[in-house]
Each structure stands twice: as C-alpha cells, then as structure tokens.
Amino acid sequence: MGTKYWQEFLIPYHQAVDEIVLKFSSLKEQYEKIGEYSPIESVYGRVKSVASILEKINKYGVDIEALEETIQDIAGIRIMCQFEADIYEVVELIRKRTNCDMEVVKVKDYLSEAKASGYKSYHLIIRYPVFCMSGSQSVLVEIQIRTLAMNFWSVIEHSLNYKYKENIPEEIKERLINAANAVNEVDREMASIREEIQSAQRLFGLKSSLVTSILDNIGHLYKLNHGEKASRYEKIFDDLFAQEDLIQLILLRKELESEVNLIESEV
C-alpha cells in the first residue's frame, strides 16, 4: 500500500474531523451569542498518521480488510470543559444528534471508574456520515471529553508512555497517580465554586458585548457624517466605562441604536 492509497483512505477521516470541530465550535459560539454559559471550552481534532496506524496494525494483528471497523480512533476529537459536570452536558448534546449525524456506537466512561494509571475522561465512538468525491460513506470517530485539568495530566502521561514505550517505571507511575489525585482535587474545588465562576464569566461576557455594540454604533455615526454626535457619545462611553456602570452602559447602547436607526431612516 503506497502513499496514494493512504492519502485516499484518509480523506473521509480528515473531512469528518474538520466538520465535527466546526460543529462543536459553532455550538460554543451559539451559547456565547445568547449570553449563556457554554459547557464547551475548546475543541480540537486530529487524524492518526500513517505511521501510527501501521504501528497499531502490527501491534494488534489487525486485518487490513477490517481496518475501518477495528481501529476506531483513526479520527479523533477532543473536547475540553471547565467542569466535570459540563462533560455530561456535552455527552447529552451528542446523544441528541444520534438520529441526525452522530450515531453513538460505543461508550467508555473513565469518569465513573478511572483507569489504574489515574486516567480520567469520557470516550464516545460515533459513526459519522461524510460526502466525498467517491460518494457517501460513514466513518468511526472517537470523541474524548475531559476537563482542562484532566487534559493537562493526560498529555503528560501520553508523553511518558511514548518515551518509555508504555513501560513507565514504577516510581514515575506512583507519582503520576499522586498527580492524578491532585488533579481530581482541583476539579472538585472548581466544582464547589462553579456558580461563582460562571457568574463572573457571564458578567464579563455581557460587558464585552456591550462595549463592542456601543463602539460599533459610534463608528457608524462617524460613517454617517455625524461626527459631533459620535464624539459626544464617545465621551459619555469613556466616563461610564471608567465607572463600570453596566446599567448605564445598557441604556447608552439602547439610545445609540435608536439614534443610528433614526438617522438611517432619514437618509
């Protein structure tokens, strides 16, 4: 099997990863646009290299004819969440798409029962439809969902497994388990102040949205050749922003929107 074979073989996997990353990124943006907390912090995707696939084929004696069904993580998606509770919300978002584009075929819950190494995460294998030059087909995609703290630990463990060819010395294994326990404690502490953190994030999001809208409308006034009004509103905005008066900023945005709409209707 030459380079051309593998390039063609991996095309649907690359397409699946690109589409799924885009869909989850879009979901995150939708939450933010309506001022809601998003259970999705970030999302990444990757397709296994040919070298990694061949390594698995040799290691597990995979029949090349059954490659697509046997190696289920050729396409991989990793979704990071701020809190452990968010992970289950993301799982539900995926399950709701079962009859649409993400059929769940296997679940590995390492949150309820962590691996002996200390590894925690929630894995789903989904079947995802893609439409390529050669026609339509479905591919298996592994989705890993974990907190930011879990991901930090996992990346370190993965690097060590690679270095020691999955034979990590006992002393380092023990230290990894201790680190995993510390990560679990961090997640528990963050969960205990989740409401406080989310409230602060919503407040920041509201302020950011207000500032963007106000400045856009002031800029629009300049474009409509109402520089004097725009300059006056800039001064008002600067004062309110310095005072961190959100109520008055909300009222200013409303006033600016009305002003711009009125001027545009007269043009």
Helices and strands as residue ranges (DSSP letters): H 3-33, E 42-47, H 50-60, G 64-66, H 67-70, E 75-81, H 84-95, E 103-109, E 122-132, E 135-147, H 148-163, H 170-192, H 194-223, H 227-243, H 246-266
